[in-house]
Amino acid sequence: MSLPPPEVSMVTTRRVWCDGATDIRSGENYKPIALGHPKVYLEIDEHGYVDCGYCDRRFVLEGGPADGVDQSTLMDISEGGDPGHR
């Protein structure tokens, strides 16, 4: 059984970054840095998506091959990974 990624972000560029705390709720006493991870830069390849190795957030390129696809059917790939090799 394959589970969908915990969070999917649609993006318009192949180069993205993730810190694990962006787009999380905010508030007067909220410190998102405490919930994040080191900032990492990721590159979306020909598969049209990439997963963050820290928090599993998936970045999907709008208009790419993975756009509109059921995300639970796609294998996890982090930068440098290739789902074609098992």
N, C-alpha and C positions, 0 to 999 in steps of 0.2 A: 504494500500500500504506500502510495506517495502522498505526502502532505504538502499543501501549498506553503509558500514562504510566509513568515509572520507579517511582513509588510512589503508592499510593492510601490515603488515610486516610478512614475512615468517621466522620462527625461527627453530633451531634444538634442543633447550632445553626446558624443561617444566617450568623452572624458568626464568622469564624475568623482565626487569625494563623499566620504561618509565619516561622521564622528559619533554616530549612535545616539545623539541627543537632539539633532536638528528636527524640527517639525513635531517635537513633543510639547505637550501643554506647557503653558507658562503661568506665572503668577508672582505676586509680590515676594513671597518667601521661597520660591522655586529656584533651585540651582541645577540646571540641566547638565552641567559638566560632571556632576556627581553620578549621573546615570549613563554617561557616554563611554567612549573608548578612544584610543588615539586616532587622530584624523588620518585616514588613508585615502589615496587616490586610486581609482579603478578605471580600467579601459574596457569598453564594451566591444566585443569582437563580432565576427560574422554571424554568431548565433542570435544577436540582437538583445542580449541581456547579460548581466553580471551580478553575482551575489557578494555581499560583504562577508569576509571571513570572520569578522568579530560578532556581528549582530544578525546575520542572515538576511538583512534587508536586500531586496532584489531591485535592481535598476533596469527598467525596460525601455529601450529606445522607441520613441513614438514613430510609427510607420515602418519599423523594423520587422524581421521575421517572427519575433516573439510577441508583437503587439496584437492583442485580440485573442491570443491562445490561452487555454486553461492553464494557469501557472502550475497547477499540481501535476501536470503531465510532463513538465520540463525537469531535467536533471539539475542538481545544484552544481554551479560552477563559480569558482572564485577566480580572480585575475590569475592568468597563467594556466588555469585548468581547462581541459578539453573534454566535453561530455562524450566525444567519439571514442575515447580510450578508456577502457574499463579494466 
